[in-house]
Amino acid sequence: PHPQHTISITLLQGAPREHSLKEPVALALDEKDYVYVVDMGNNRVPVFDHEGRYLKSIGTDEGRDKSLLSSPIDISHSKGYLYILDTSPITTPRVVIVNLLD
């Protein structure tokens, strides 16, 4: 069980893109209390630590600024894996599995 506490992700106008959430729709926590936010508006899953600091994004090829997720809508975490439900009006819905242990 996770201890009860509030995680605040402060977003400032003019903040770097990786800190901006356009349309957050779901989140998951892992055993390290990392927060995985499904940002459907930016087609990615930014990762924050338990104090709300940005760590990285999942679902983007940041070197090419090309999204690898088309329209993520939900997320789950279990035993070191993230399961991201990715859907789009023009593609078949799929579950993207991310191994967090690598």
Phi, psi and omega in degrees: 000140177275139174294149179283126173199163181261134175250123182247122176254103183275126181244122182255145176299134181084006179292157177305151183308319184295343179266351184268131174252122183272316181210075180290131184235343181199163175210162177219153175243145174252185184292344176268005186064026170287143181252124179251114184253122175283111179255087184298327181293333178251004178054049181201173177233094175289147182245132180236150175280180185293349176258005177088010178279134178294134177249309182191178174236144175251138177100003177234150171260086189300333178292331181247358181055040180243127182284137176263353174249140182267321179195076182292139182232345181205164184207149176216152178234136176204124171049046176087008179235143170256141176240112184249121176277117183242126183220162180200151178296340183251358179232164176286134177303147181214160173252120178266124181256125181244122178276114180273354183275345179282000000 
